[in-house]
Amino acid sequence: MTEASLGWLALARGALDRVGERRRDDAWLAEMWADPRSRVLVIERGKVPIRPEPALVLIPPDQAPEGERYLLGVDVDGVAYFAVSAPLPAIEGTEPASLRATGALLSDRDAGLLTQAVALQNWHETHTHCPRCGALTRVASAGHTRICTVDGSEHFPRTDPAVIMLVHDLVHDKERILLARSATWPVGRVSILAGFVEPGESLEQAVAREVHEEVGIKVDDCRYLGSQPWPLPRSLMLGFFARAEEGQELHVDGEEIKSARWYTREELRAATDAGEILLPGRISIARQLIERWYGGELPGDW
């Protein structure tokens, strides 16, 4: 099945069938690697070669360097796409670029390829040893699992679910949005609230807990909006709108959150126009949730 595309979420796009059923088919994998139509994305520590358009630089398998190999999928024309973890080749007219810098600018196909490749490479680089016995692991299933070389246990890529929530309320018939500044950010940089889901916790429980822990208020009417992979290094961001109960005072925790305040749409526009606050970059789900609430694009970013 071809991946669904959520155009408003830059890293939730894709145009390939991931062909999970082919990952253990060694004969088919060898055939695809030998096919001159197949294309390879070389990735080194999260960076890939990019052309100015921007577009990924994809090369045929016979030009690919040696390295760990990951099957990314097949397009509607039957062309297979792979990633290889290796030093980037020197290709005239290209430069190395990261997912954070270019993901929002790429086509659906290229954004999906790069997001998946970065996620897989990040996992492989940090799971070279078995968590059970400490022995070395080897790549299997076309890059989608690792197998312990001693006890034979199979290990799958890890994804950490995190909720990210746009908290809003209604005061005197004016809707407001809550924006906060992390304790580690410079003055003016703001975003919406977020946090990781804890063991044994639902997404809705995580939303309510994180909001209360960080700014001391209660929320209800938690509505799911969409999700976006954030493989920096291994998160899946699950976006929500959450309504704050009326008459509550903000009490920031002072550790994770340094400051927080409410903005009406008019106040938000004025603050961004004046450069008083800087919103997250357009590649982030935070920025997309803010602009969906606002009803249009806003100026400035990190």
C-alpha positions as CSV (number, residue, x, y, z in Angstrom):
1,M,0.0,0.0,0.0
2,T,1.3,3.5,-0.9
3,E,1.9,5.8,2.0
4,A,-0.7,8.4,2.8
5,S,0.4,12.0,2.4
6,L,-0.4,14.7,4.9
7,G,0.6,17.7,2.9
8,W,0.5,20.1,5.9
9,L,3.0,18.0,7.8
10,A,6.3,18.2,6.0
11,L,7.8,14.9,7.3
12,A,4.5,12.9,7.1
13,R,4.7,12.8,3.3
14,G,5.7,9.9,1.1
15,A,5.1,8.4,-2.3
16,L,6.5,4.8,-2.0
17,D,5.2,1.4,-1.1
18,R,7.5,0.2,1.7
19,V,7.1,-3.5,0.5
20,G,7.6,-4.9,4.0
21,E,6.9,-8.4,2.7
22,R,10.0,-8.2,0.5
23,R,12.5,-7.4,3.2
24,R,13.4,-11.0,3.9
25,D,13.3,-12.0,0.2
26,D,17.0,-12.2,-0.5
27,A,16.6,-13.2,-4.2
28,W,14.3,-10.3,-4.9
29,L,16.6,-7.9,-3.0
30,A,19.6,-9.1,-5.0
31,E,17.6,-8.6,-8.2
32,M,16.6,-5.1,-7.3
33,W,20.2,-4.2,-6.3
34,A,21.3,-5.4,-9.7
35,D,18.6,-3.5,-11.6
36,P,20.1,-0.3,-13.2
37,R,16.8,1.5,-12.6
38,S,17.1,1.2,-8.9
39,R,18.2,4.3,-7.0
40,V,20.4,4.7,-3.9
41,L,20.5,7.6,-1.3
42,V,23.9,7.8,0.4
43,I,23.6,9.1,4.0
44,E,26.3,10.0,6.4
45,R,25.5,11.0,10.0
46,G,22.1,12.3,9.0
47,K,23.3,14.3,6.0
48,V,22.7,13.5,2.3
49,P,23.8,15.1,-1.0
50,I,21.2,17.7,-2.2
51,R,20.9,19.6,-5.5
52,P,19.8,23.3,-5.4
53,E,16.2,22.7,-6.5
54,P,16.3,21.3,-3.8
55,A,16.2,17.6,-4.6
56,L,17.9,14.5,-3.3
57,V,20.8,13.1,-5.3
58,L,20.1,9.4,-6.1
59,I,22.6,7.2,-7.8
60,P,22.4,3.7,-9.3
61,P,23.5,0.8,-7.2
62,D,26.7,0.2,-9.1
63,Q,27.9,3.6,-8.2
64,A,27.0,3.3,-4.5
65,P,29.8,3.0,-1.9
66,E,30.1,0.1,0.5
67,G,28.0,0.4,3.7
68,E,25.0,-0.8,5.6
69,R,22.1,-1.1,3.2
70,Y,18.4,-0.2,3.9
71,L,15.5,-0.9,1.6
72,L,13.2,2.2,1.5
73,G,10.5,1.1,-0.9
74,V,9.3,0.8,-4.4
75,D,7.5,3.4,-6.6
76,V,4.5,2.9,-8.9
77,D,6.8,2.1,-11.8
78,G,8.5,-0.7,-9.9
79,V,11.7,1.2,-9.2
80,A,13.3,0.2,-5.9
81,Y,14.9,2.7,-3.6
82,F,17.7,2.0,-1.1
83,A,19.8,4.0,1.4
84,V,23.4,3.2,2.1
85,S,25.1,4.4,5.3
86,A,28.6,5.5,4.1
87,P,30.7,8.6,3.5
88,L,29.0,11.0,1.0
89,P,30.3,10.8,-2.6
90,A,31.8,13.9,-4.2
91,I,29.3,15.0,-6.8
92,E,29.6,18.3,-8.6
93,G,26.8,20.8,-8.0
94,T,25.7,19.3,-4.7
95,E,26.1,20.0,-1.0
96,P,25.4,18.0,2.1
97,A,22.2,18.8,3.8
98,S,20.2,17.7,6.8
99,L,16.6,16.7,7.2
100,R,15.9,19.6,9.5
101,A,17.2,22.1,6.9
102,T,15.6,20.7,3.8
103,G,12.7,18.3,4.7
104,A,10.0,20.9,4.3
105,L,11.3,21.9,0.8
106,L,11.5,18.5,-0.8
107,S,9.0,16.7,-2.9
108,D,6.7,14.1,-1.3
109,R,8.9,11.3,-2.6
110,D,12.1,12.9,-1.5
111,A,10.8,14.0,1.9
112,G,9.6,10.4,2.6
113,L,12.9,8.9,1.5
114,L,15.0,11.2,3.6
115,T,12.9,10.9,6.7
116,Q,13.0,7.1,6.6
117,A,16.7,7.0,5.8
118,V,17.6,9.3,8.7
119,A,15.3,7.3,11.1
120,L,16.9,4.0,10.1
121,Q,20.5,5.3,10.3
122,N,20.0,6.9,13.7
123,W,18.7,3.6,15.1
124,H,21.4,1.4,13.5
125,E,24.2,3.7,14.8
126,T,22.9,3.3,18.4
127,H,21.9,-0.3,18.4
128,T,25.1,-2.1,17.4
129,H,25.0,-4.4,20.5
130,C,22.4,-6.7,21.8
131,P,20.5,-5.3,24.8
132,R,20.1,-8.8,26.2
133,C,23.7,-10.1,26.3
134,G,25.9,-7.2,24.9
135,A,27.1,-9.1,21.9
136,L,27.4,-7.5,18.4
137,T,24.3,-7.4,16.2
138,R,24.1,-7.6,12.5
139,V,21.8,-5.9,10.0
140,A,18.9,-8.1,8.7
141,S,15.6,-7.7,6.9
142,A,17.0,-5.2,4.4
143,G,17.9,-2.8,7.2
144,H,14.7,-3.1,9.2
145,T,16.0,-5.4,12.0
146,R,19.2,-6.3,13.8
147,I,20.0,-9.8,15.0
148,C,22.3,-10.7,17.8
149,T,25.3,-12.8,16.6
150,V,25.3,-14.8,19.8
151,D,21.8,-15.5,21.1
152,G,19.9,-14.9,17.7
153,S,17.4,-12.5,19.2
154,E,15.8,-10.1,16.7
155,H,15.6,-6.3,17.5
156,F,13.4,-3.8,15.7
157,P,13.8,0.0,15.2
158,R,12.7,2.0,18.2
159,T,10.3,4.9,18.0
160,D,9.5,7.1,21.1
161,P,6.0,8.5,21.0
162,A,5.7,12.2,22.1
163,V,2.6,14.3,22.4
164,I,2.7,18.0,21.3
165,M,-0.4,20.0,22.1
166,L,-1.8,23.4,21.2
167,V,-3.6,24.6,24.4
168,H,-6.3,27.2,23.8
169,D,-9.1,28.8,25.8
170,L,-11.9,31.3,25.3
171,V,-12.1,34.5,27.4
172,H,-14.6,37.3,26.7
173,D,-15.5,35.8,23.4
174,K,-11.8,35.8,22.2
175,E,-10.0,32.6,21.6
176,R,-6.4,32.5,22.9
177,I,-3.4,30.2,22.4
178,L,-0.8,29.3,25.0
179,L,2.9,29.7,24.0
180,A,5.8,28.9,26.2
181,R,9.6,29.4,26.3
182,S,11.9,26.5,27.3
183,A,14.4,27.2,30.1
184,T,17.2,26.5,27.6
185,W,16.0,28.9,24.9
186,P,16.9,32.5,24.3
187,V,14.4,35.2,25.0
188,G,11.8,35.4,22.3
189,R,11.9,31.8,21.1
190,V,8.5,30.2,21.9
191,S,6.5,27.1,21.0
192,I,3.6,25.0,22.2
193,L,3.9,22.4,24.9
194,A,5.2,18.8,24.3
195,G,6.5,15.8,26.2
196,F,7.1,12.1,25.9
197,V,4.5,9.5,26.7
198,E,5.2,7.5,29.8
199,P,4.9,3.7,30.2
200,G,1.3,2.6,30.7
201,E,-0.1,6.0,29.7
202,S,-2.6,6.9,26.9
203,L,-1.9,9.8,24.6
204,E,-4.8,11.8,26.1
205,Q,-3.4,11.2,29.6
206,A,0.0,12.3,28.5
207,V,-1.4,15.5,27.1
208,A,-3.2,16.4,30.4
209,R,-0.2,15.4,32.5
210,E,2.4,17.3,30.6
211,V,0.3,20.5,30.5
212,H,-0.4,20.3,34.2
213,E,3.3,19.6,35.0
214,E,4.7,22.4,32.9
215,V,2.2,25.2,33.3
216,G,-0.1,24.1,36.2
217,I,-3.4,24.1,34.4
218,K,-6.0,21.5,33.5
219,V,-7.2,20.7,30.0
220,D,-10.1,18.8,28.4
221,D,-11.6,18.3,24.9
222,C,-8.3,16.7,23.7
223,R,-8.6,16.4,19.9
224,Y,-6.1,14.5,17.7
225,L,-4.9,16.4,14.6
226,G,-2.2,14.3,13.1
227,S,1.3,12.8,13.5
228,Q,4.7,13.4,12.1
229,P,7.9,11.4,12.4
230,W,10.7,13.4,14.0
231,P,13.8,11.1,13.7
232,L,16.1,13.5,15.5
233,P,16.8,11.0,16.9
234,R,13.8,8.7,17.1
235,S,10.5,10.4,18.0
236,L,7.0,10.3,16.6
237,M,5.2,13.6,17.3
238,L,1.4,13.2,17.9
239,G,-0.3,16.5,17.6
240,F,-3.4,17.6,19.6
241,F,-5.6,20.6,20.3
242,A,-6.5,20.7,24.0
243,R,-8.9,23.2,25.6
244,A,-8.0,24.8,28.9
245,E,-10.7,25.1,31.6
246,E,-11.7,28.7,32.4
247,G,-10.4,30.8,35.2
248,Q,-7.0,29.1,35.7
249,E,-3.7,30.8,36.5
250,L,-0.5,29.8,34.8
251,H,2.2,28.4,37.1
252,V,5.3,27.4,35.1
253,D,7.5,24.7,36.5
254,G,10.6,26.9,36.2
255,E,12.7,23.9,35.1
256,E,11.5,22.8,31.7
257,I,9.4,26.0,31.1
258,K,10.8,29.4,31.9
259,S,7.8,31.5,30.9
260,A,4.4,31.2,29.3
261,R,1.6,33.5,28.2
262,W,-1.7,33.6,26.3
263,Y,-2.1,35.3,22.9
264,T,-5.2,36.2,21.0
265,R,-4.9,36.0,17.2
266,E,-4.4,39.8,17.0
267,E,-1.7,39.7,19.7
268,L,0.0,36.7,18.0
269,R,0.2,38.5,14.7
270,A,1.4,41.7,16.3
271,A,4.1,39.9,18.2
272,T,5.4,38.0,15.2
273,D,5.3,41.0,13.0
274,A,7.4,43.0,15.5
275,G,9.8,40.1,16.0
276,E,9.0,40.0,19.7
277,I,8.6,36.2,19.4
278,L,10.0,33.6,17.1
279,L,7.9,30.6,16.2
280,P,9.2,27.1,15.4
281,G,10.4,26.4,11.9
282,R,7.9,25.3,9.2
283,I,9.2,21.7,9.1
284,S,7.9,21.2,12.7
285,I,4.4,20.0,13.6
286,A,4.4,22.8,16.3
287,R,4.5,25.5,13.6
288,Q,1.8,23.7,11.6
289,L,-0.6,23.4,14.5
290,I,-0.1,27.1,15.4
291,E,-0.8,28.2,11.9
292,R,-3.9,26.0,11.6
293,W,-5.2,27.6,14.8
294,Y,-4.4,31.1,13.5
295,G,-5.9,30.4,10.1
296,G,-3.0,31.3,7.9
297,E,0.7,31.8,7.6
298,L,2.7,33.8,10.2
299,P,6.1,35.5,9.7
300,G,9.4,34.6,11.3
301,D,10.9,31.4,12.7
302,W,13.8,30.0,14.6
